Amino acid sequence: NDMKLIPKEHFGEIQRLLKNLIPKKKERNYFLNWLAAILQTRKKLMTSFVFIGPQGGGKGVFLSHILKPLFGDNQTIQVEDEQLKSSFNGWIKNVAFIAFNEVAHDNRGRNSLNSKIKSIITDPSITVNEKNIRTYQLDNNINCIFYSNEKVPLLVERSDRRFTIMETGGNLANKKWFEVPKSFDRFKSELPNFAQYLWNYDINFKKANTPLENRMKKVLISAAQNRWEEFAHHLKNGDKEWFQEMAPDNIFYRFKWDDLVNEKRLEKDSAYNLFKDLYDMNDLSKIAFTKQMALYGIQSAREGKRDDRRQYLKWD
């Protein structure tokens, strides 16, 4: 409708909760556009949000007092790590919104559950497996968020098109404005205005289906990479600042960065010695190093003539 709703005035308590859950305004607006797109269209989006922060930051409060009333108590559920690990997934039926809580919080879990999570976020249909019932297919209309206290809750690939990563604020119990049960009562009374605000939101559907590239996402991508992939990525990008920050002061690394960026190559000895020092791998052979680099698009080549022939690593 044409109602002009101002967050601070019309749903001030919910706005304070949002500010604590997502402290950065740009990230908060990105989330509101995503949430409004789901509410207005009832469509499944190909993106999801990961909220990382300490306990008490408002993740559970937002689920219980905002998302559940907006999308339905029975259609909005919280799924724990053990439920996702199980081969039975009857909990996934007739659900519109899932909050995954502390999912895949160890290395083994992150690897084994990654494909399940991807499937729930992006596949058009889901297979339901209940005890003593033959498996069957349902349309996948589920939108997802993830809550975690862990620094690296999920594997996020460099090519990822699914996750927007958010860092939450501090414990609500330390906020002067937050008081139980008064704050819960205010959430309930303000919810109709917040819902109308989302209905009136001028949504950008393309943006809602595109993950936000921010600092936290870069941190998770880096954490998910092995050392070979990390080194190859920064080398191919000519990331001088990263190497200056990470590398010890050594004569091997005093190569010309402009030539590296423009020619897309580096003398093999320089790259080899740089890698060994960066990752403390003095027993690494040059042959093993060369093979690993080839896996990430960096090939070995010889250039020059006769006595002036040199070995390089080159990339496109």
Buried (B, 14 or more C-beta within 10 A) or exposed (E): EEEEBEBEEBBBBBBBBBBBBBBBEEBBBBBBBBBBBBBBEEEBBBBBBBBBBEEBBBBBBBBBBBBBBBBBEEBBBBBEBEBBEEEEBEBBEEBBBBBBBBBBBEEEBBEEBBEBBBEBBBEEEBEBBBEEEEEEEBEBBBBBBBBBBEEBBBBBBEEBEBBBBBBBBBBBEEBEEBBEEEBBEBBBEBBEBBBBBBEBBEBBBEBBBBBBEBEBBEBBBBEBBEEBBBBBBBBBEBBEEBBEEBBEEEEBBEEEBEEBEEEBBBBBBBBBBBBBBBBEEEEBEBEEBBEBBEEBEBEBEEEEEEEEEEBBBBBE
